[in-house]
């Protein structure tokens, strides 16, 4: 962000300061700036001169050029910040509405596929990191930002600091996962790869954590090694965590807490992919007398 600030117009400088005042994440700031750039490129003039009709035509332009619903909504969010906060012109975006996103079910691995996936990791650091993603249901960003001090073997919890939505929470820590973490700690500590109180999954430099992108690459590599051809990402393991708990009759509100979901509706999507529950239902055709 420093390189951006060094050569910007006063208007963009003002927007950057507004975002810093609200402590928006760097990636969020970049996305908001990108949205305003798109508008300026479309208008061929300063974005603060845009009218309600200009903004309507810009959204039509995004739709007509095949912009995905997710990108379109992200662009509108960035513009809303620019006009509502930086320009204090809330009237300009008042009629701009996001588009409805298609609701897609997550791809879920079976327990056997998860076992094959984790076992296929030749690197013990990646193997244990994937075990945490599945065993505790953590997001990739939450896995890589765990510290050694976040593991509480007495209370059997993992402390997740500033997860999604900048919220702290505790995740579950099973005996099997604790044993794997202890094995990894002993190996990494003996090799000098893990600093006292440092990152649980350090990168090449022990002072830096493994990145979500590196973890994502590791998941794709082990999926290929395990012969799994489903769409895969670290989040697939989080999906598996929730679905498999639901299939074991764990209360959905407990799963909601473990996942750190704010709304129960977000967790309820796993009821659509818990196939074991579907197989237990006796269909209405079964009790009918033979025809």
C-alpha positions in Angstrom: 0.0 0.0 0.0 2.9 2.4 0.6 3.8 2.4 -3.1 0.2 3.2 -3.9 0.1 6.1 -1.5 3.3 7.6 -2.9 1.9 8.5 -6.3 -1.8 9.0 -5.9 -4.2 11.9 -6.4 -5.6 13.8 -3.4 -9.0 12.0 -3.9 -7.4 8.5 -3.8 -5.3 9.6 -0.8 -8.5 10.6 1.0 -10.0 7.2 0.3 -6.9 5.4 1.5 -7.0 7.4 4.7 -10.7 6.6 5.2 -10.0 2.9 4.8 -7.0 3.1 7.2 -9.2 4.9 9.8 -11.5 1.9 9.7 -8.6 -0.6 9.7 -9.7 -2.4 6.6 -7.6 -5.4 5.6 -5.0 -4.6 2.9 -6.7 -7.0 0.5 -10.0 -5.2 1.1 -8.4 -1.8 0.5 -6.9 -3.1 -2.8 -10.3 -4.4 -3.9 -12.0 -1.1 -3.2 -9.3 0.9 -5.0 -9.6 -1.5 -8.0 -13.4 -0.9 -8.1 -12.9 2.9 -8.3 -10.3 2.4 -11.0 -12.7 0.4 -13.1 -15.3 3.2 -12.8 -12.8 5.9 -13.8 -11.6 3.8 -16.8 -15.3 3.5 -17.9 -16.1 7.2 -17.5 -12.7 8.4 -18.9 -12.9 11.1 -16.2 -12.5 11.5 -12.4 -14.9 9.1 -10.6 -16.1 11.8 -8.2 -18.0 13.4 -11.2 -20.2 10.3 -11.7 -24.0 10.7 -11.7 -26.7 8.3 -10.7 -27.2 7.6 -14.4 -23.4 7.0 -14.9 -23.4 4.4 -12.2 -26.5 2.7 -13.6 -24.9 2.5 -17.0 -21.6 1.2 -15.4 -23.4 -1.7 -13.8 -25.1 -2.5 -17.1 -21.7 -2.4 -18.7 -20.4 -4.9 -16.1 -23.3 -7.2 -16.7 -23.1 -7.0 -20.5 -19.4 -7.7 -20.5 -19.9 -11.0 -18.6 -18.6 -9.9 -15.2 -19.3 -12.7 -12.6 -21.8 -12.0 -9.9 -19.1 -12.2 -7.2 -16.9 -9.7 -9.0 -19.8 -7.4 -9.7 -21.0 -7.3 -6.1 -17.4 -6.8 -4.9 -17.1 -3.8 -7.3 -20.4 -2.3 -6.0 -19.2 -2.7 -2.4 -16.0 -0.8 -3.2 -17.9 2.0 -5.0 -20.4 2.2 -2.1 -17.5 2.9 0.3 -16.1 5.5 -2.1 -19.3 7.4 -2.5 -20.9 6.9 0.9 -17.7 7.4 3.0 -15.1 9.3 1.1 -17.4 11.6 -0.9 -20.3 11.6 1.6 -22.7 11.2 -1.3 -24.9 8.3 -0.2 -27.6 9.4 -2.6 -25.6 8.2 -5.6 -25.4 4.6 -4.7 -28.9 4.4 -3.1 -30.5 2.6 -6.1 -27.5 0.3 -6.8 -28.4 -3.2 -5.7 -26.1 -6.3 -5.7 -27.1 -9.2 -7.8 -28.2 -12.5 -6.3 -25.4 -15.1 -6.1 -26.1 -18.7 -7.3 -26.2 -21.0 -4.4 -23.9 -24.0 -5.0 -23.4 -26.9 -2.7 -19.8 -27.5 -1.5 -17.8 -30.5 -2.7 -17.4 -32.9 0.2 -14.9 -35.7 0.5 -15.8 -39.0 2.2 -14.0 -40.0 5.3 -11.9 -42.5 3.3 -10.9 -39.8 0.8 -9.9 -37.4 3.6 -7.7 -40.2 5.1 -6.1 -40.9 1.7 -5.5 -37.1 1.2 -3.8 -36.6 4.5 -1.7 -39.8 4.2 -0.5 -38.8 0.7 1.3 -35.7 2.1 5.0 -36.6 2.1 5.9 -33.4 4.0 5.0 -33.8 7.7 4.3 -30.1 8.1 1.7 -30.2 5.3 0.3 -33.5 6.7 -0.3 -32.0 10.2 -1.6 -28.7 8.7 -4.2 -30.6 6.7 -5.1 -32.6 9.8 -5.8 -29.4 11.6 -7.9 -28.1 8.7 -10.1 -31.2 8.9 -9.8 -32.1 12.6 -10.7 -28.6 13.8 -12.6 -27.3 10.8 -10.4 -24.3 10.4 -10.1 -22.0 7.3 -6.7 -22.0 5.5 -5.9 -18.5 6.9 -6.7 -19.7 10.4 -4.5 -22.8 10.1 -1.4 -20.9 8.9 -1.7 -18.2 11.6 -1.8 -20.6 14.5 1.0 -20.1 17.0 2.5 -22.7 19.3 0.9 -21.0 22.3 -2.6 -21.4 20.7 -2.5 -25.2 21.4 -4.0 -25.9 24.8 -3.5 -29.6 25.6 -5.2 -29.3 29.0 -8.4 -27.8 27.8 -8.2 -29.6 24.5 -8.7 -26.4 22.4 -7.1 -24.4 19.7 -7.2 -20.7 20.1 -8.1 -19.0 16.8 -7.1 -15.3 17.0 -8.8 -12.8 14.7 -10.5 -15.3 12.4 -13.0 -14.2 9.7 -14.8 -11.1 10.8 -11.9 -10.3 13.2 -13.3 -12.6 15.9 -11.4 -14.7 18.3 -12.8 -18.2 19.1 -11.8 -21.6 20.3 -11.8 -24.7 18.1 -11.9 -28.3 19.2 -8.7 -30.3 19.7 -9.1 -34.1 19.6 -6.6 -36.4 21.2 -5.4 -37.7 17.8 -4.9 -34.2 16.5 -3.0 -33.2 19.7 -0.7 -36.2 19.3 0.0 -35.2 15.6 0.8 -31.7 16.7 3.1 -32.9 19.4 5.0 -35.1 17.0 5.3 -32.2 14.5 6.5 -29.9 17.3 9.2 -32.3 18.4 10.5 -32.7 14.8 10.4 -29.0 13.9 11.9 -28.0 17.2 14.8 -30.4 16.9 15.5 -29.1 13.4 15.3 -25.5 14.5 12.4 -24.8 12.2 10.0 -23.7 14.9 10.8 -20.7 17.2 9.7 -20.8 20.9 6.2 -19.3 20.9 6.4 -18.8 17.2 4.3 -20.0 14.2 3.0 -23.5 14.5 3.5 -23.9 10.7 6.4 -21.6 9.8 7.4 -20.9 6.2 11.0 -21.2 4.9 11.9 -18.4 7.2 10.8 -19.5 10.7 9.8 -15.9 11.5 7.2 -16.0 8.7 4.1 -18.3 8.7 3.2 -20.7 5.9 0.9 -18.8 3.5 -2.7 -19.8 2.5 -1.4 -20.0 -1.1 1.3 -22.5 -0.1 -1.2 -24.6 1.8 -3.5 -24.5 -1.2 -0.7 -25.7 -3.5 0.1 -28.5 -1.0 -3.6 -29.7 -1.0 -3.6 -29.9 -4.8 -0.3 -31.8 -4.8 -1.5 -34.4 -2.3 -4.9 -34.8 -4.0 -3.1 -35.6 -7.2 -0.8 -38.1 -5.4 -3.9 -39.7 -3.7 -5.7 -40.0 -7.0 -8.6 -37.8 -6.0 -10.1 -36.0 -9.0 -12.7 -33.9 -7.2 -12.4 -30.1 -7.0 -10.2 -29.6 -4.0 -8.9 -26.7 -1.7 -8.1 -26.4 2.0 -11.7 -25.4 2.5 -12.8 -28.8 1.3 -11.4 -30.2 4.5 -13.5 -27.7 6.5 -16.6 -28.7 4.5 -15.7 -32.3 5.4 -15.4 -31.5 9.1 -18.9 -30.0 9.2 -20.6 -32.6 7.1 -19.1 -35.6 8.9 -20.0 -34.2 12.3 -23.6 -33.7 11.1 -23.7 -37.2 9.8 -22.6 -38.4 13.3 -25.7 -36.6 14.8 -23.7 -33.7 16.3 -26.2 -30.8 16.9 -26.0 -28.3 14.1 -25.8 -25.4 16.6 -22.7 -26.9 18.1 -21.2 -27.2 14.6 -22.1 -23.6 14.0 -20.1 -22.6 17.1 -17.1 -24.8 16.1 -17.1 -23.3 12.6 -17.4 -19.7 13.9 -20.5 -19.0 11.8 -22.5 -15.9 12.7 -25.7 -17.2 11.2 -27.2 -20.7 11.5 -28.4 -20.5 7.9 -24.7 -20.6 6.8 -24.2 -23.9 8.7 -27.5 -25.3 7.5 -26.1 -25.8 3.9 -24.3 -28.9 5.2 -27.7 -30.6 5.7 -27.9 -30.7 1.9 -24.7 -32.7 1.5 -24.8 -35.0 4.5 -25.6 -38.1 2.5 -25.6 -40.5 5.4 -28.7 -38.6 6.8 -30.4 -39.0 3.4 -29.8 -42.8 3.4 -31.4 -43.2 6.8 -34.7 -41.6 5.7 -37.4 -44.1 4.7 -39.0 -42.9 1.5 -42.8 -42.7 1.2 -42.7 -45.4 -1.5 -41.3 -48.1 0.8 -44.3 -48.7 3.0 -46.7 -49.1 0.1 -48.1 -52.6 -0.5 -46.6 -54.3 -3.6 -48.4 -53.3 -6.8 
